[in-house]
Amino acid sequence: MKPTEAYILRQPELYQSMMLHVLAVVEQELSQSELLFKWGIPYVYYNKKPFCYLAPNLKKGFLDVGFAKGFQLKRNQATLIDEKRNTVKSLRYFSIEEIDNTVLIDVISEAKLLYK
Protein backbone atom coordinates (compact mmCIF):
# COMPACT_ATOMS: atom_id res chain seq x y z
CA MET A 1 0.00 0.00 0.00
CA LYS A 2 1.29 3.45 -0.90
CA PRO A 3 1.97 5.91 1.96
CA THR A 4 -0.75 8.27 0.70
CA GLU A 5 -3.37 5.52 0.63
CA ALA A 6 -2.36 4.32 4.10
CA TYR A 7 -2.56 7.89 5.43
CA ILE A 8 -6.07 8.43 4.03
CA LEU A 9 -7.31 5.07 5.34
CA ARG A 10 -5.99 5.89 8.85
CA GLN A 11 -8.15 9.03 9.04
CA PRO A 12 -11.54 9.05 10.77
CA GLU A 13 -14.40 8.32 8.35
CA LEU A 14 -15.46 11.98 8.07
CA TYR A 15 -12.04 13.08 6.82
CA GLN A 16 -11.54 9.95 4.78
CA SER A 17 -14.75 10.53 2.81
CA MET A 18 -13.99 14.23 2.26
CA MET A 19 -10.44 13.46 1.10
CA LEU A 20 -11.56 10.73 -1.29
CA HIS A 21 -14.26 13.01 -2.72
CA VAL A 22 -11.87 15.94 -3.26
CA LEU A 23 -9.24 13.63 -4.80
CA ALA A 24 -11.81 12.19 -7.20
CA VAL A 25 -12.73 15.71 -8.37
CA VAL A 26 -9.05 16.72 -8.67
CA GLU A 27 -8.20 13.60 -10.67
CA GLN A 28 -11.17 14.22 -12.97
CA GLU A 29 -10.07 17.81 -13.62
CA LEU A 30 -6.31 17.19 -13.77
CA SER A 31 -5.70 14.12 -15.87
CA GLN A 32 -1.92 14.57 -15.67
CA SER A 33 -1.77 14.91 -11.89
CA GLU A 34 0.23 12.72 -9.54
CA LEU A 35 -0.69 12.03 -5.91
CA LEU A 36 2.37 11.96 -3.66
CA PHE A 37 3.01 11.83 0.08
CA LYS A 38 4.95 15.02 0.88
CA TRP A 39 5.48 16.82 4.18
CA GLY A 40 3.40 14.17 5.93
CA ILE A 41 0.20 14.75 3.91
CA PRO A 42 -1.29 13.86 0.50
CA TYR A 43 -0.05 16.36 -2.09
CA VAL A 44 -1.20 16.56 -5.70
CA TYR A 45 1.47 17.49 -8.21
CA TYR A 46 0.62 18.85 -11.64
CA ASN A 47 3.24 19.19 -14.37
CA LYS A 48 5.73 17.92 -11.76
CA LYS A 49 5.06 20.91 -9.48
CA PRO A 50 3.11 21.18 -6.19
CA PHE A 51 -0.54 21.92 -6.98
CA CYS A 52 -2.68 21.28 -3.89
CA TYR A 53 -2.61 19.37 -0.64
CA LEU A 54 -5.19 17.77 1.65
CA ALA A 55 -4.59 18.37 5.34
CA PRO A 56 -7.16 17.20 7.88
CA ASN A 57 -7.20 19.26 11.08
CA LEU A 58 -8.71 16.88 13.61
CA LYS A 59 -8.52 19.39 16.49
CA LYS A 60 -10.53 22.04 14.66
CA GLY A 61 -12.66 19.60 12.69
CA PHE A 62 -11.98 20.52 9.07
CA LEU A 63 -10.21 19.42 5.91
CA ASP A 64 -7.92 22.05 4.45
CA VAL A 65 -7.48 21.82 0.66
CA GLY A 66 -4.57 24.19 0.07
CA PHE A 67 -3.56 25.47 -3.34
CA ALA A 68 0.17 26.14 -3.77
CA LYS A 69 -0.39 29.18 -6.00
CA GLY A 70 -3.51 30.29 -4.16
CA PHE A 71 -2.52 33.96 -3.93
CA GLN A 72 -2.44 34.16 -7.72
CA LEU A 73 -6.08 33.11 -7.99
CA LYS A 74 -8.62 35.84 -8.77
CA ARG A 75 -11.97 34.07 -8.56
CA ASN A 76 -13.71 32.65 -5.48
CA GLN A 77 -11.95 35.03 -3.08
CA ALA A 78 -14.94 34.98 -0.70
CA THR A 79 -14.44 31.22 -0.28
CA LEU A 80 -10.63 30.95 -0.26
CA ILE A 81 -8.87 31.27 3.10
CA ASP A 82 -5.35 32.70 3.47
CA GLU A 83 -4.80 32.65 7.26
CA LYS A 84 -1.69 34.85 7.09
CA ARG A 85 0.07 32.55 4.61
CA ASN A 86 2.24 34.00 1.85
CA THR A 87 1.41 31.80 -1.12
CA VAL A 88 -1.20 29.20 -0.15
CA LYS A 89 -4.94 29.78 -0.07
CA SER A 90 -7.30 26.99 0.76
CA LEU A 91 -10.83 25.71 0.66
CA ARG A 92 -11.97 24.48 4.05
CA TYR A 93 -14.58 21.79 4.59
CA PHE A 94 -16.23 20.63 7.83
CA SER A 95 -18.40 17.94 6.20
CA ILE A 96 -18.78 16.21 2.86
CA GLU A 97 -22.14 17.96 2.38
CA GLU A 98 -20.31 21.31 2.50
CA ILE A 99 -18.18 20.52 -0.55
CA ASP A 100 -19.45 22.65 -3.41
CA ASN A 101 -18.18 20.87 -6.52
CA THR A 102 -18.86 23.93 -8.67
CA VAL A 103 -16.49 26.07 -6.58
CA LEU A 104 -13.94 23.28 -6.20
CA ILE A 105 -13.85 22.66 -9.96
CA ASP A 106 -13.63 26.41 -10.67
CA VAL A 107 -10.67 26.83 -8.29
CA ILE A 108 -8.93 23.79 -9.81
CA SER A 109 -9.57 25.08 -13.35
CA GLU A 110 -8.23 28.54 -12.56
CA ALA A 111 -5.19 27.18 -10.68
CA LYS A 112 -4.44 24.80 -13.56
CA LEU A 113 -3.91 27.81 -15.86
CA LEU A 114 -1.00 28.91 -13.65
CA TYR A 115 0.98 25.74 -14.51
CA LYS A 116 1.84 26.23 -18.17
Protein Blocks (a to p, Z undefined) as FASTA:
>chain_A
ZZklmmmmmpcfklmmmmmmmmmmmmmmmmmbccddeehiacddeehiafbdcdddfkno
pacdddfklmmpmghklmpcfklpakbccdddfbfklpcfklmmmmmmmmmmmmZZ
